[in-house]
């Protein structure tokens, strides 16, 4: 997916005017948000688990070289192969080379954010392979030729009628000519189509929620079971995973799994939690003949050594975006790349550049809800402010913005001038807006007044009112 983050403002404007999207986004509060709250409150040790999860991730990142080598040794000992990819291009090249060596024709994919990040589907199609998504949401979006809008529920922006139209358009050629309109019928139709893909695929590609260094195991969590079929039925299983997914032990994985389900969908644990360790052994009834793991860096080593290191703790639960008022208003496509919401506003500028994604760190009210719900306590507002600082230092923000900030800096550095100026401005605005109490239009405030009224100031300035309160209390 080509980054389009520079168009955030235009995309956000269109999203606000999309009634289907706005209806879908309302379900976040009644769905993921409320379920997370109930599930967290039902677990007395939830906050302690968050602290432990943070400690586990920080320890793994502090010793990442050791645990990656340990993981590689264990995968190799189990009969698997580990490949190292520094960039997206490297990852795609390795995947296509493995598929060619396997003489594959059809490749199926389980849901994988790292796969979206590096563009595996496009690479496979350009190389002449038939690539099929097996996660229901991702399959819907593949038919629609759209990117995901949420990292857990990728097709959350689609209505039932839109999905019905898509299936009717694409499945009629397969003999499924009756247009289905009920949710259960649509799911059954997708299963019928995907079942054929599962049994005829030559290569299965999955992501990884966690990689266990002590055992060389890969963990994936799903609610559909498609991940299990993708990694066991084809003769070749390829795991694509970011280097920051490695953790020390199974015990550590249990802690993070308890946090993941509750934070993502409000479940105590997802319906399917699958451990894969190497290819099929002689005594196994099923499994792949070849097992490959592609460890992708793609800028993470740089993050490991700078102020954005905390972001590498992310376990991709989506809680930050579920609770974000901006994401809840404009959805995921407005962010213009793979990762939306607060976590995307930190990750995307690191991966595609601040010049391309400079709008994203500024598309935030810094209300802190994302940090409050993050299962591994990532200080997202702090990281967003760090991007804003870099943006200002690199002079990537507009000249008008920098001039305005300079004016504000001058007044904020001279309290007496500031206080005098605010009294004058408040008095003038109060007089001009006294009749209606609001301003419908205001110079330099068009971003506000084009969608809402600006209340006219009334009474004293905040500082004057505060000083008066202190005097009343005898301070």
C-alpha positions, 0 to 999 in steps of 0.5 A: 500500500502506497503511503497517502498520509499527507492527504489526512485532512482531505481524507478526514473531511470525506470520512466525516461526510460518509454516513455508512462509515459514521454508523460503523464507527458508533459500534466501537463504543458499544462493542470493543470499548465496553467489552474491554472495560467489562473484561478488565474490571472482572480481572482484579490483577489486570493492572498488575498484568499491565506492569508485568507485560511492560517489564517483559517487553522492555526486557526483551527489547533490552536483550533483543540481539540475544533473544533473536539469536536464541530464537533462530537456534531453536527454529533451526533445531526444529528443522525450520529456516530463518531469513533476515529482512532489513527492508520491505523489499528484502522481505518480499523478495525472500517470500517470492523466492521461497514460493518459486522454489516450492513451485507454488501456484496458489498462496494463502495468507492469514491476517498479518499486519507485517504482511500489509506493511511490507506489501506481500500480496502485491509482490506475490501478484506481480511475481505471478502467484495467486494470493488469497486472504483467508481472514474474513475481513481481509478477504472482503477487502481483497475483493473490494481492493481496499486496505484495512481500516482497523488492525483487529477488525479490518473491514469494520467500515463495510456495511452488510449490504456492501459485503453482500454486493461484493460477494454477489459480484465475485462469487457468481462466476463460481456458481454461487448466483443467489444474492445472500443478505443475512450475516450467517449466510454471507459467512457460510458463503465465504467459508465455502469459497475459502475451503477450496483455497485451503485444500489446494494452496501450495504455500501458507503465510501467517504473521506472528503475535509473538515469537518464543525464544526458548522454544522457537515457536510462533504464536498466532491468535484468531477468532476464525480458525483460518490461521490454523488451516493456513499454517497446517494444510499447505506443504510450505508454511512461511511466518512473517514477523517483525523483530520486536515480536520475540519474547523470552519464554512461554510463561511470558507469552501467557501474560501477554496473551491475557492482556491481548484478548482483553484489550483487543476485543474484550475476550478473556482469550481469543477463540484460537491460540496456535503454537507452531514449532518447525515443520511436520515431524514423522509422528505428526498427522498433519503440518507443513513439509517446510517451515520458514520464518522471515524476521523483518526489521524495516526501521525497527533497529533505528527505533530501538536506539532513539526516543521512540523505543517504547513503541516497540512494545506494541502488541497490536491490540487496537485498544488505542484506536478504539478509545481515540476520539479522532479515530472514532470520528474519521476511521482508519483510511483517513490515516493513509497507510497500514497503521491507523489511530494513535499507534499509527500516528507514531509508527507511520512517520518513523517508517515512511518519513515525517515529510510524508506523514507529518499530519498524523502526530498533529491529528491528536488532542493529546487527551491521553486515553490511548495511554490509559488503555494501552496494555503495555503502558506505551506513552503515546502522547509523549511520543506524538509530542516528540514527533511534533518537536522533530517536525518543528526542528526540521522546519517541516511545518508550515511557515504560518504555523511556525510564525504563529508559534513564534508569536505565542512563544514571545507572549508566553515568555513575557507574562505581563505583556501576555496578561495585558494582551489577553485582557484587551483581546477578551474585551474586544471579542466579548464586545463584538460577540455580545449580541449573539454570544458566538462567532460564526466566522473568525479570521485565522479560526476557519478550521473551527468556525466552518463546522461549529460556532466559537463562543464569545469570551465572557467575564474575566480572563482565566488568570484574573478569575484564578487570582480572585479565587485565591484572594477569596481563600486568603492565599 
